[in-house]
Amino acid sequence: MNIMAHAVTWNVTCTYSQHLASKYPTCCVSFSSFYNDTIVPCAKCACGCEHKTCARSEPDSKRLMSASGKSSAHAVTAVRGHVNRQSAAPLLQCTTHMCPVRVHWHVKLNYHDYWRAKVTVTNFNYRTNYTGWTLVAQHPNLDNITEVFSFDYKPVVSYGSINDTALFYGMKFFNDQLMEAGPYGNVQSEVLMRKDASTFTFRQGWAFPRKIYFNGDECRMPPPDSYPYLPNSAPASLVSSASVVVAFLVLLMA
Protein backbone atom coordinates (compact mmCIF):
# COMPACT_ATOMS: atom_id res chain seq x y z
CA MET A 1 0.00 0.00 0.00
CA ASN A 2 1.41 3.32 -1.01
CA ILE A 3 0.49 6.21 1.25
CA MET A 4 1.10 9.63 -0.25
CA ALA A 5 1.78 12.45 2.16
CA HIS A 6 0.14 15.66 1.19
CA ALA A 7 1.84 18.86 2.31
CA VAL A 8 -0.53 21.34 3.87
CA THR A 9 0.29 25.04 3.76
CA TRP A 10 -1.52 28.03 5.13
CA ASN A 11 -1.07 31.73 5.56
CA VAL A 12 -1.35 33.41 8.94
CA THR A 13 -1.93 37.14 9.32
CA CYS A 14 -1.11 38.56 12.75
CA THR A 15 -2.67 41.84 13.78
CA TYR A 16 -1.80 43.69 16.97
CA SER A 17 -4.57 45.65 18.64
CA GLN A 18 -3.53 48.12 21.30
CA HIS A 19 -7.10 48.26 22.62
CA LEU A 20 -7.21 44.48 23.07
CA ALA A 21 -3.73 44.36 24.61
CA SER A 22 -4.52 47.03 27.19
CA LYS A 23 -7.70 48.70 28.33
CA TYR A 24 -5.86 52.01 28.74
CA PRO A 25 -2.97 53.73 26.93
CA THR A 26 0.52 53.00 28.21
CA CYS A 27 1.95 56.46 27.63
CA CYS A 28 0.87 60.09 27.57
CA VAL A 29 2.08 63.39 26.13
CA SER A 30 2.65 66.79 27.73
CA PHE A 31 3.50 70.14 26.11
CA SER A 32 5.28 73.42 26.82
CA SER A 33 6.75 76.28 24.80
CA PHE A 34 9.08 79.27 25.05
CA TYR A 35 6.29 81.69 24.09
CA ASN A 36 3.85 80.75 26.84
CA ASP A 37 4.41 80.02 30.54
CA THR A 38 1.70 77.36 30.52
CA ILE A 39 2.86 73.75 30.91
CA VAL A 40 0.18 71.40 29.62
CA PRO A 41 0.41 68.16 31.64
CA CYS A 42 -0.76 64.71 30.67
CA ALA A 43 -4.49 64.30 31.13
CA LYS A 44 -5.61 63.17 34.58
CA CYS A 45 -5.78 59.36 34.77
CA ALA A 46 -4.65 59.23 31.12
CA CYS A 47 -3.62 55.60 31.58
CA GLY A 48 -6.29 54.68 34.12
CA CYS A 49 -6.08 55.15 37.88
CA GLU A 50 -8.11 52.32 39.38
CA HIS A 51 -6.48 49.22 40.87
CA LYS A 52 -2.95 50.55 40.46
CA THR A 53 -0.29 50.41 43.14
CA CYS A 54 2.02 53.38 43.12
CA ALA A 55 5.06 54.60 45.06
CA ARG A 56 5.58 58.20 46.17
CA SER A 57 9.38 57.90 46.29
CA GLU A 58 12.23 55.57 45.35
CA PRO A 59 12.61 54.23 48.93
CA ASP A 60 8.84 53.63 48.96
CA SER A 61 9.13 51.70 45.69
CA LYS A 62 11.82 49.42 47.15
CA ARG A 63 9.66 48.71 50.18
CA LEU A 64 6.65 47.86 47.98
CA MET A 65 8.70 45.64 45.67
CA SER A 66 10.15 43.79 48.65
CA ALA A 67 6.68 43.26 50.10
CA SER A 68 5.21 42.08 46.79
CA GLY A 69 8.16 39.72 46.30
CA LYS A 70 7.51 38.06 49.65
CA SER A 71 3.77 37.72 49.04
CA SER A 72 4.40 36.25 45.59
CA ALA A 73 6.77 33.69 47.08
CA HIS A 74 3.97 32.45 49.38
CA ALA A 75 1.28 32.62 46.70
CA VAL A 76 3.08 30.99 43.79
CA THR A 77 5.00 27.72 43.72
CA ALA A 78 8.24 28.22 41.86
CA VAL A 79 8.27 26.17 38.69
CA ARG A 80 11.13 26.26 36.22
CA GLY A 81 10.09 28.22 33.13
CA HIS A 82 7.06 29.74 34.85
CA VAL A 83 6.63 33.49 34.49
CA ASN A 84 5.38 35.18 37.62
CA ARG A 85 2.99 37.72 36.17
CA GLN A 86 2.09 39.12 39.56
CA SER A 87 5.64 40.24 40.34
CA ALA A 88 6.01 41.57 36.79
CA ALA A 89 3.05 43.94 37.22
CA PRO A 90 4.05 47.61 36.86
CA LEU A 91 4.95 49.53 39.98
CA LEU A 92 4.42 53.15 39.02
CA GLN A 93 5.54 56.38 40.54
CA CYS A 94 2.44 58.16 41.89
CA THR A 95 1.36 60.77 39.34
CA THR A 96 -1.89 62.38 38.27
CA HIS A 97 -1.74 60.61 34.90
CA MET A 98 -0.60 57.17 36.19
CA CYS A 99 1.17 56.28 32.95
CA PRO A 100 4.32 54.15 32.76
CA VAL A 101 5.82 56.54 30.20
CA ARG A 102 5.43 60.27 29.51
CA VAL A 103 6.67 62.06 26.39
CA HIS A 104 7.18 65.81 26.77
CA TRP A 105 7.44 68.03 23.69
CA HIS A 106 8.86 71.51 24.34
CA VAL A 107 8.96 74.18 21.62
CA LYS A 108 12.33 75.59 22.63
CA LEU A 109 13.74 78.14 20.18
CA ASN A 110 12.79 80.16 17.13
CA TYR A 111 15.35 81.22 14.54
CA HIS A 112 14.96 83.06 11.25
CA ASP A 113 15.01 79.94 9.09
CA TYR A 114 14.81 77.18 11.71
CA TRP A 115 13.05 76.20 14.90
CA ARG A 116 13.96 73.74 17.64
CA ALA A 117 11.96 71.33 19.79
CA LYS A 118 13.14 69.34 22.80
CA VAL A 119 11.76 65.84 23.36
CA THR A 120 12.01 64.13 26.75
CA VAL A 121 10.86 60.57 27.45
CA THR A 122 10.41 59.74 31.15
CA ASN A 123 9.89 56.30 32.66
CA PHE A 124 7.58 56.15 35.72
CA ASN A 125 7.77 52.36 36.12
CA TYR A 126 10.09 51.18 38.91
CA ARG A 127 10.07 47.61 37.60
CA THR A 128 10.86 48.07 33.91
CA ASN A 129 13.78 49.17 31.76
CA TYR A 130 12.93 49.82 28.11
CA THR A 131 15.80 48.42 26.06
CA GLY A 132 15.77 49.30 22.37
CA TRP A 133 12.90 51.75 22.84
CA THR A 134 11.36 53.58 19.87
CA LEU A 135 9.45 56.84 19.55
CA VAL A 136 7.36 57.79 16.53
CA ALA A 137 6.10 61.34 16.04
CA GLN A 138 3.80 62.83 13.41
CA HIS A 139 4.23 66.51 12.51
CA PRO A 140 4.15 68.27 9.11
CA ASN A 141 7.63 69.79 9.58
CA LEU A 142 9.31 66.45 10.28
CA ASP A 143 9.88 66.22 6.52
CA ASN A 144 12.55 68.89 6.91
CA ILE A 145 14.69 67.78 9.85
CA THR A 146 18.13 69.39 9.79
CA GLU A 147 19.65 67.72 12.85
CA VAL A 148 18.72 65.40 15.72
CA PHE A 149 21.20 65.90 18.55
CA SER A 150 21.01 62.90 20.93
CA PHE A 151 18.74 60.31 19.27
CA ASP A 152 19.12 58.33 16.08
CA TYR A 153 16.44 59.07 13.51
CA LYS A 154 14.83 57.65 10.39
CA PRO A 155 12.05 59.19 8.28
CA VAL A 156 8.94 57.08 7.85
CA VAL A 157 7.17 57.65 4.54
CA SER A 158 3.65 56.58 5.46
CA TYR A 159 1.47 57.98 2.68
CA GLY A 160 3.29 57.99 -0.61
CA SER A 161 5.17 61.26 -0.89
CA ILE A 162 3.87 62.61 2.45
CA ASN A 163 6.75 62.42 4.90
CA ASP A 164 5.34 63.78 8.17
CA THR A 165 6.43 60.88 10.39
CA ALA A 166 9.78 60.33 12.10
CA LEU A 167 11.13 57.33 13.99
CA PHE A 168 13.47 58.19 16.87
CA TYR A 169 15.48 55.67 18.88
CA GLY A 170 18.44 55.66 21.26
CA MET A 171 22.09 55.71 20.27
CA LYS A 172 23.72 52.35 20.97
CA PHE A 173 25.62 52.22 24.27
CA PHE A 174 24.55 55.81 25.02
CA ASN A 175 20.81 56.12 25.56
CA ASP A 176 19.25 53.08 23.86
CA GLN A 177 18.05 51.90 27.27
CA LEU A 178 15.43 53.90 29.12
CA MET A 179 16.16 53.11 32.77
CA GLU A 180 13.53 52.45 35.44
CA ALA A 181 11.82 55.31 37.28
CA GLY A 182 14.23 57.47 39.22
CA PRO A 183 16.98 60.03 38.59
CA TYR A 184 18.23 58.19 35.48
CA GLY A 185 14.82 57.21 34.13
CA ASN A 186 14.69 59.60 31.20
CA VAL A 187 16.20 60.20 27.76
CA GLN A 188 16.09 63.46 25.84
CA SER A 189 17.10 65.07 22.60
CA GLU A 190 16.54 68.21 20.55
CA VAL A 191 15.32 68.34 16.98
CA LEU A 192 16.24 71.19 14.63
CA MET A 193 13.85 71.72 11.70
CA ARG A 194 14.01 74.07 8.74
CA LYS A 195 10.92 76.23 8.30
CA ASP A 196 8.64 76.01 5.31
CA ALA A 197 7.47 79.59 4.82
CA SER A 198 4.19 78.45 3.29
CA THR A 199 3.10 76.42 6.34
CA PHE A 200 5.15 77.39 9.41
CA THR A 201 3.36 79.10 12.29
CA PHE A 202 3.27 79.01 16.09
CA ARG A 203 -0.46 79.73 16.11
CA GLN A 204 -3.23 77.28 17.01
CA GLY A 205 -0.84 74.66 18.38
CA TRP A 206 0.75 74.01 14.98
CA ALA A 207 4.21 73.46 16.52
CA PHE A 208 3.06 70.42 18.52
CA PRO A 209 2.92 66.86 17.17
CA ARG A 210 -0.31 65.37 15.85
CA LYS A 211 0.41 61.92 17.30
CA ILE A 212 3.08 60.25 19.41
CA TYR A 213 3.77 56.52 19.69
CA PHE A 214 6.11 54.85 22.20
CA ASN A 215 7.22 51.29 21.45
CA GLY A 216 4.40 51.02 18.94
CA ASP A 217 1.58 52.12 21.26
CA GLU A 218 -0.25 55.38 20.64
CA CYS A 219 0.11 57.82 23.53
CA ARG A 220 -2.73 59.84 25.01
CA MET A 221 -2.54 63.45 23.80
CA PRO A 222 -3.72 66.52 25.74
CA PRO A 223 -7.05 68.05 24.67
CA PRO A 224 -6.48 70.41 21.69
CA ASP A 225 -8.04 73.38 23.49
CA SER A 226 -5.39 73.13 26.24
CA TYR A 227 -2.34 73.62 23.99
CA PRO A 228 -0.05 76.57 24.84
CA TYR A 229 -1.36 79.47 22.81
CA LEU A 230 0.59 82.18 21.00
CA PRO A 231 -0.22 85.67 22.28
CA ASN A 232 -2.15 87.84 19.84
CA SER A 233 0.88 90.05 19.24
CA ALA A 234 4.40 88.59 19.41
CA PRO A 235 5.68 85.98 21.84
CA ALA A 236 6.29 87.47 25.29
CA SER A 237 10.03 86.80 25.13
CA LEU A 238 10.29 88.61 21.81
CA VAL A 239 8.17 91.50 23.04
CA SER A 240 10.41 91.93 26.09
CA SER A 241 13.54 91.92 23.95
CA ALA A 242 12.06 94.37 21.49
CA SER A 243 11.04 96.71 24.33
CA VAL A 244 14.60 96.77 25.65
CA VAL A 245 15.99 97.55 22.21
CA VAL A 246 13.47 100.34 21.65
CA ALA A 247 14.20 101.87 25.05
CA PHE A 248 17.94 101.80 24.34
CA LEU A 249 17.48 103.51 20.98
CA VAL A 250 15.30 106.19 22.56
CA LEU A 251 18.07 106.90 25.09
CA LEU A 252 20.64 107.22 22.30
CA MET A 253 18.44 109.65 20.39
CA ALA A 254 17.68 111.85 23.45
C-alpha positions as CSV (number, residue, x, y, z in Angstrom):
1,M,0.0,0.0,0.0
2,N,1.4,3.3,-1.0
3,I,0.5,6.2,1.2
4,M,1.1,9.6,-0.2
5,A,1.8,12.5,2.2
6,H,0.1,15.7,1.2
7,A,1.8,18.9,2.3
8,V,-0.5,21.3,3.9
9,T,0.3,25.0,3.8
10,W,-1.5,28.0,5.1
11,N,-1.1,31.7,5.6
12,V,-1.3,33.4,8.9
13,T,-1.9,37.1,9.3
14,C,-1.1,38.6,12.7
15,T,-2.7,41.8,13.8
16,Y,-1.8,43.7,17.0
17,S,-4.6,45.7,18.6
18,Q,-3.5,48.1,21.3
19,H,-7.1,48.3,22.6
20,L,-7.2,44.5,23.1
21,A,-3.7,44.4,24.6
22,S,-4.5,47.0,27.2
23,K,-7.7,48.7,28.3
24,Y,-5.9,52.0,28.7
25,P,-3.0,53.7,26.9
26,T,0.5,53.0,28.2
27,C,2.0,56.5,27.6
28,C,0.9,60.1,27.6
29,V,2.1,63.4,26.1
30,S,2.6,66.8,27.7
31,F,3.5,70.1,26.1
32,S,5.3,73.4,26.8
33,S,6.7,76.3,24.8
34,F,9.1,79.3,25.1
35,Y,6.3,81.7,24.1
36,N,3.9,80.7,26.8
37,D,4.4,80.0,30.5
38,T,1.7,77.4,30.5
39,I,2.9,73.7,30.9
40,V,0.2,71.4,29.6
41,P,0.4,68.2,31.6
42,C,-0.8,64.7,30.7
43,A,-4.5,64.3,31.1
44,K,-5.6,63.2,34.6
45,C,-5.8,59.4,34.8
46,A,-4.6,59.2,31.1
47,C,-3.6,55.6,31.6
48,G,-6.3,54.7,34.1
49,C,-6.1,55.2,37.9
50,E,-8.1,52.3,39.4
51,H,-6.5,49.2,40.9
52,K,-2.9,50.5,40.5
53,T,-0.3,50.4,43.1
54,C,2.0,53.4,43.1
55,A,5.1,54.6,45.1
56,R,5.6,58.2,46.2
57,S,9.4,57.9,46.3
58,E,12.2,55.6,45.3
59,P,12.6,54.2,48.9
60,D,8.8,53.6,49.0
61,S,9.1,51.7,45.7
62,K,11.8,49.4,47.1
63,R,9.7,48.7,50.2
64,L,6.7,47.9,48.0
65,M,8.7,45.6,45.7
66,S,10.2,43.8,48.7
67,A,6.7,43.3,50.1
68,S,5.2,42.1,46.8
69,G,8.2,39.7,46.3
70,K,7.5,38.1,49.7
71,S,3.8,37.7,49.0
72,S,4.4,36.3,45.6
73,A,6.8,33.7,47.1
74,H,4.0,32.5,49.4
75,A,1.3,32.6,46.7
76,V,3.1,31.0,43.8
77,T,5.0,27.7,43.7
78,A,8.2,28.2,41.9
79,V,8.3,26.2,38.7
80,R,11.1,26.3,36.2
81,G,10.1,28.2,33.1
82,H,7.1,29.7,34.9
83,V,6.6,33.5,34.5
84,N,5.4,35.2,37.6
85,R,3.0,37.7,36.2
86,Q,2.1,39.1,39.6
87,S,5.6,40.2,40.3
88,A,6.0,41.6,36.8
89,A,3.0,43.9,37.2
90,P,4.0,47.6,36.9
91,L,4.9,49.5,40.0
92,L,4.4,53.1,39.0
93,Q,5.5,56.4,40.5
94,C,2.4,58.2,41.9
95,T,1.4,60.8,39.3
96,T,-1.9,62.4,38.3
97,H,-1.7,60.6,34.9
98,M,-0.6,57.2,36.2
99,C,1.2,56.3,33.0
100,P,4.3,54.1,32.8
101,V,5.8,56.5,30.2
102,R,5.4,60.3,29.5
103,V,6.7,62.1,26.4
104,H,7.2,65.8,26.8
105,W,7.4,68.0,23.7
106,H,8.9,71.5,24.3
107,V,9.0,74.2,21.6
108,K,12.3,75.6,22.6
109,L,13.7,78.1,20.2
110,N,12.8,80.2,17.1
111,Y,15.3,81.2,14.5
112,H,15.0,83.1,11.2
113,D,15.0,79.9,9.1
114,Y,14.8,77.2,11.7
115,W,13.1,76.2,14.9
116,R,14.0,73.7,17.6
117,A,12.0,71.3,19.8
118,K,13.1,69.3,22.8
119,V,11.8,65.8,23.4
120,T,12.0,64.1,26.8
121,V,10.9,60.6,27.5
122,T,10.4,59.7,31.2
123,N,9.9,56.3,32.7
124,F,7.6,56.1,35.7
125,N,7.8,52.4,36.1
126,Y,10.1,51.2,38.9
127,R,10.1,47.6,37.6
128,T,10.9,48.1,33.9
129,N,13.8,49.2,31.8
130,Y,12.9,49.8,28.1
131,T,15.8,48.4,26.1
132,G,15.8,49.3,22.4
133,W,12.9,51.8,22.8
134,T,11.4,53.6,19.9
135,L,9.4,56.8,19.6
136,V,7.4,57.8,16.5
137,A,6.1,61.3,16.0
138,Q,3.8,62.8,13.4
139,H,4.2,66.5,12.5
140,P,4.2,68.3,9.1
141,N,7.6,69.8,9.6
142,L,9.3,66.5,10.3
143,D,9.9,66.2,6.5
144,N,12.6,68.9,6.9
145,I,14.7,67.8,9.9
146,T,18.1,69.4,9.8
147,E,19.6,67.7,12.8
148,V,18.7,65.4,15.7
149,F,21.2,65.9,18.6
150,S,21.0,62.9,20.9
151,F,18.7,60.3,19.3
152,D,19.1,58.3,16.1
153,Y,16.4,59.1,13.5
154,K,14.8,57.7,10.4
155,P,12.1,59.2,8.3
156,V,8.9,57.1,7.8
157,V,7.2,57.6,4.5
158,S,3.7,56.6,5.5
159,Y,1.5,58.0,2.7
160,G,3.3,58.0,-0.6
161,S,5.2,61.3,-0.9
162,I,3.9,62.6,2.4
163,N,6.7,62.4,4.9
164,D,5.3,63.8,8.2
165,T,6.4,60.9,10.4
166,A,9.8,60.3,12.1
167,L,11.1,57.3,14.0
168,F,13.5,58.2,16.9
169,Y,15.5,55.7,18.9
170,G,18.4,55.7,21.3
171,M,22.1,55.7,20.3
172,K,23.7,52.4,21.0
173,F,25.6,52.2,24.3
174,F,24.6,55.8,25.0
175,N,20.8,56.1,25.6
176,D,19.3,53.1,23.9
177,Q,18.1,51.9,27.3
178,L,15.4,53.9,29.1
179,M,16.2,53.1,32.8
180,E,13.5,52.4,35.4
181,A,11.8,55.3,37.3
182,G,14.2,57.5,39.2
183,P,17.0,60.0,38.6
184,Y,18.2,58.2,35.5
185,G,14.8,57.2,34.1
186,N,14.7,59.6,31.2
187,V,16.2,60.2,27.8
188,Q,16.1,63.5,25.8
189,S,17.1,65.1,22.6
190,E,16.5,68.2,20.5
191,V,15.3,68.3,17.0
192,L,16.2,71.2,14.6
193,M,13.9,71.7,11.7
194,R,14.0,74.1,8.7
195,K,10.9,76.2,8.3
196,D,8.6,76.0,5.3
197,A,7.5,79.6,4.8
198,S,4.2,78.4,3.3
199,T,3.1,76.4,6.3
200,F,5.1,77.4,9.4
201,T,3.4,79.1,12.3
202,F,3.3,79.0,16.1
203,R,-0.5,79.7,16.1
204,Q,-3.2,77.3,17.0
205,G,-0.8,74.7,18.4
206,W,0.8,74.0,15.0
207,A,4.2,73.5,16.5
208,F,3.1,70.4,18.5
209,P,2.9,66.9,17.2
210,R,-0.3,65.4,15.9
211,K,0.4,61.9,17.3
212,I,3.1,60.2,19.4
213,Y,3.8,56.5,19.7
214,F,6.1,54.9,22.2
215,N,7.2,51.3,21.5
216,G,4.4,51.0,18.9
217,D,1.6,52.1,21.3
218,E,-0.2,55.4,20.6
219,C,0.1,57.8,23.5
220,R,-2.7,59.8,25.0
221,M,-2.5,63.5,23.8
222,P,-3.7,66.5,25.7
223,P,-7.1,68.1,24.7
224,P,-6.5,70.4,21.7
225,D,-8.0,73.4,23.5
226,S,-5.4,73.1,26.2
227,Y,-2.3,73.6,24.0
228,P,0.0,76.6,24.8
229,Y,-1.4,79.5,22.8
230,L,0.6,82.2,21.0
231,P,-0.2,85.7,22.3
232,N,-2.1,87.8,19.8
233,S,0.9,90.0,19.2
234,A,4.4,88.6,19.4
235,P,5.7,86.0,21.8
236,A,6.3,87.5,25.3
237,S,10.0,86.8,25.1
238,L,10.3,88.6,21.8
239,V,8.2,91.5,23.0
240,S,10.4,91.9,26.1
241,S,13.5,91.9,24.0
242,A,12.1,94.4,21.5
243,S,11.0,96.7,24.3
244,V,14.6,96.8,25.7
245,V,16.0,97.5,22.2
246,V,13.5,100.3,21.7
247,A,14.2,101.9,25.1
248,F,17.9,101.8,24.3
249,L,17.5,103.5,21.0
250,V,15.3,106.2,22.6
251,L,18.1,106.9,25.1
252,L,20.6,107.2,22.3
253,M,18.4,109.7,20.4
254,A,17.7,111.8,23.5
